[in-house]
Amino acid sequence: MEAALLELKRRLVEIDDLNAASDLLAWGTSAGVHESQSRLWENIVGRSRGFWERFYPDLQATFPDQFGDTPLDTFYRAINKVKPSLIRTAADEVTYNLHVMMRFQFEQDLLNGKLAIRDLPEAWHERMQNDLGVTPPDDSDGVLQDVHWFSGYIGGSFQGYTLGNIMSGQIYEAVLKAHPAIPEQIRAGEFGTLHDWLRQQIYHHGSKFTAAEIIEKASGHPLSIEPYMAYLRSKYGEIYAL
């Protein structure tokens, strides 16, 4: 009886260890990789002209008073308008990373003792004016607009957004090389090929690999800013006839 109980205990410990390992692997690799998927679906797919060629008629039918008389081209240019703004989460793709760069520098200065918290609001106003040409009317639209600093910790969060943007460009470039028909599929409202590729190359691995390994395995190249910059130049060059 005692031997049987010891064997049962041993097996339960083994199962618990496996579950713990599984839980660890089930988490994503990094905030940057997480954001790469948010940015890919939200911006590269969700703000693309092809996506709205398929779904804009549905939006017009649902909100005829708001969009019934608005041409697709006007709507598409509006959701991709480049204009410096106060709020990071509402920023366009081109100016968004300026918000992140500003916050990252502030976090470094705060953690290094170069900037006191009491001086942060004034520094914020000055940096917003210098970097984006806009000045917050108050702190609610300025230094207090994000939850990160007062609900968690300082440091280690904001750069994940820009890393995610960079990764999204490299991942999308890789998936287009593997499946060149994806833009036409998006235009038809079909996302299965894209999702399956992402599931196999990114989601399937969980946290088994580092972020750098995930990107290199998926794209065949180390992380690079060039694919993302090429995406921005191509998209906004066409919109603004640059």
C-alpha positions in Angstrom: 0.0 0.0 0.0 2.8 2.4 1.0 4.7 1.6 -2.2 1.6 2.2 -4.3 1.1 5.6 -2.6 4.7 6.6 -3.2 4.4 5.6 -6.9 1.2 7.7 -7.2 2.9 10.6 -5.6 5.8 10.3 -8.0 3.5 10.3 -11.0 1.6 13.3 -9.7 4.8 15.2 -9.3 5.8 14.4 -12.8 2.4 15.5 -14.1 2.7 18.7 -12.1 6.2 19.4 -13.5 4.9 18.8 -17.1 2.0 21.2 -16.5 4.3 23.8 -15.1 6.6 23.5 -18.1 3.6 23.6 -20.4 2.4 26.8 -18.7 5.8 28.4 -19.2 5.9 27.5 -22.9 2.4 28.7 -23.4 3.3 32.3 -22.7 4.4 34.5 -25.6 8.1 35.2 -26.1 8.1 39.0 -25.5 6.0 42.1 -25.5 7.5 42.9 -28.9 6.4 39.7 -30.5 2.9 40.1 -28.9 2.7 43.6 -30.3 3.9 42.5 -33.7 0.7 40.5 -34.1 -1.5 43.4 -32.8 0.2 45.8 -35.3 0.1 43.3 -38.2 -3.6 42.7 -37.9 -4.6 46.2 -36.7 -2.4 48.3 -39.1 -1.0 46.2 -42.0 -4.2 44.3 -42.5 -6.9 46.5 -40.8 -5.8 49.8 -42.4 -5.1 48.4 -45.8 -7.0 49.5 -48.8 -7.7 45.9 -49.8 -9.4 45.2 -46.4 -11.7 48.1 -46.8 -12.5 47.4 -50.4 -14.1 44.2 -49.1 -15.7 45.6 -45.8 -16.4 49.2 -46.5 -19.8 48.5 -48.1 -20.8 46.6 -45.0 -19.7 49.6 -42.8 -21.8 51.9 -45.1 -24.8 49.7 -44.8 -24.5 49.6 -41.0 -23.9 53.3 -40.6 -25.5 54.9 -43.7 -25.9 58.4 -42.1 -22.2 58.5 -41.2 -20.6 56.8 -44.3 -23.3 56.4 -46.9 -22.1 59.4 -49.0 -18.4 59.0 -48.2 -16.3 57.5 -51.0 -14.0 54.6 -50.1 -10.9 56.7 -51.1 -11.9 59.5 -48.7 -12.4 57.0 -45.9 -9.2 55.1 -46.6 -7.1 58.4 -46.6 -8.9 59.5 -43.4 -8.0 56.4 -41.4 -4.4 56.7 -42.6 -4.0 60.4 -42.2 -0.6 61.5 -40.9 -0.9 64.2 -38.4 1.0 64.7 -35.1 -1.3 64.1 -32.1 -1.3 64.2 -28.4 -2.3 60.6 -27.6 -0.1 57.7 -28.4 -2.9 55.1 -28.8 -4.6 57.4 -31.4 -1.4 58.2 -33.4 -1.0 57.3 -37.0 1.5 54.7 -38.1 4.2 57.3 -39.2 4.2 59.4 -36.0 3.4 56.6 -33.5 7.0 55.6 -32.8 7.9 59.2 -31.9 5.6 58.8 -28.8 7.4 55.6 -27.9 10.9 57.0 -28.3 10.0 60.0 -26.1 8.6 57.7 -23.3 11.6 55.3 -23.6 14.0 58.2 -23.1 12.0 59.5 -20.1 12.1 56.0 -18.5 15.9 55.9 -18.9 16.3 59.3 -17.4 13.9 58.5 -14.5 15.7 55.2 -13.7 19.1 56.8 -14.0 18.2 59.7 -11.7 18.6 62.3 -14.4 14.9 63.3 -14.2 12.7 63.6 -11.0 9.1 62.5 -11.2 8.0 66.0 -10.1 9.7 67.4 -13.2 8.2 64.9 -15.6 5.1 66.9 -16.6 7.1 69.9 -17.7 9.6 67.8 -19.5 6.8 66.0 -21.2 5.3 69.2 -22.5 8.6 70.4 -23.8 9.5 67.1 -25.5 6.0 66.9 -27.2 6.5 70.3 -28.6 10.0 69.6 -29.8 9.3 66.1 -31.3 5.7 66.4 -32.5 5.0 70.1 -32.7 2.0 69.8 -30.3 1.6 70.8 -26.6 -0.9 69.1 -24.3 -3.4 71.4 -22.7 -3.2 69.6 -19.4 -1.6 66.5 -17.9 -4.6 64.2 -18.6 -3.7 64.5 -22.3 -0.1 64.6 -21.5 2.0 62.7 -19.0 -1.0 60.9 -17.4 -2.6 59.6 -20.6 -1.1 56.1 -20.3 -1.8 53.5 -17.6 1.7 52.0 -17.6 3.5 54.3 -15.2 0.8 54.5 -12.5 -0.6 51.0 -12.7 2.6 49.0 -13.0 6.2 49.9 -13.2 8.6 52.2 -15.0 10.8 50.6 -17.6 10.5 47.7 -20.0 7.1 48.3 -21.6 7.0 51.1 -24.2 9.8 49.9 -26.4 7.8 46.7 -27.1 5.4 48.8 -29.2 8.0 50.0 -31.6 9.7 46.6 -31.6 6.3 45.1 -32.5 5.9 47.6 -35.4 9.4 46.7 -36.7 8.7 42.9 -36.4 5.3 43.2 -38.1 6.9 44.6 -41.2 9.5 41.9 -41.3 6.9 39.1 -40.6 4.6 40.4 -43.3 7.4 40.6 -45.8 8.2 37.0 -45.1 4.6 35.8 -45.4 4.2 37.6 -48.7 7.3 35.8 -50.1 5.7 32.5 -49.0 2.2 33.4 -50.2 2.2 36.3 -52.7 -1.6 36.0 -53.2 -2.4 37.1 -49.6 -3.2 40.8 -50.5 -5.8 39.5 -53.0 -7.1 37.1 -50.4 -7.5 40.0 -47.9 -9.3 42.0 -50.6 -11.7 39.0 -50.8 -12.1 38.9 -47.0 -10.1 35.7 -46.7 -7.6 35.4 -43.9 -7.0 31.7 -43.5 -3.7 31.5 -45.4 -2.2 34.4 -43.4 -3.5 33.1 -40.1 -2.2 29.6 -40.7 1.3 30.8 -41.6 1.4 33.0 -38.5 0.1 30.1 -36.4 2.8 27.8 -37.6 5.7 30.3 -37.6 4.8 32.4 -34.5 2.0 31.2 -32.3 2.8 27.5 -32.4 6.2 28.0 -30.6 4.9 29.9 -27.6 7.9 31.0 -25.6 10.2 28.2 -26.7 12.4 30.6 -28.6 13.7 34.1 -27.9 12.2 37.0 -29.8 15.3 37.2 -32.0 15.1 33.5 -32.7 11.4 33.6 -33.6 11.9 36.5 -36.1 14.9 34.9 -37.7 13.2 31.5 -38.0 10.1 33.0 -39.4 11.7 35.4 -41.9 15.1 33.9 -42.5 16.9 37.0 -41.4 17.8 38.7 -38.1 15.6 41.6 -37.0 15.9 44.6 -39.3 14.1 47.9 -39.5 14.3 47.9 -43.3 11.1 45.9 -44.1 9.0 48.1 -41.8 10.5 51.3 -43.4 9.8 49.9 -46.9 6.2 49.2 -45.9 5.7 52.8 -44.6 7.4 54.3 -47.6 5.3 52.3 -50.1 2.0 52.8 -48.3 2.3 56.5 -47.5 4.2 57.3 -50.6 1.2 56.2 -52.6 -1.3 57.9 -50.3 0.6 61.2 -50.4 2.1 60.9 -53.9 5.6 61.2 -52.5 
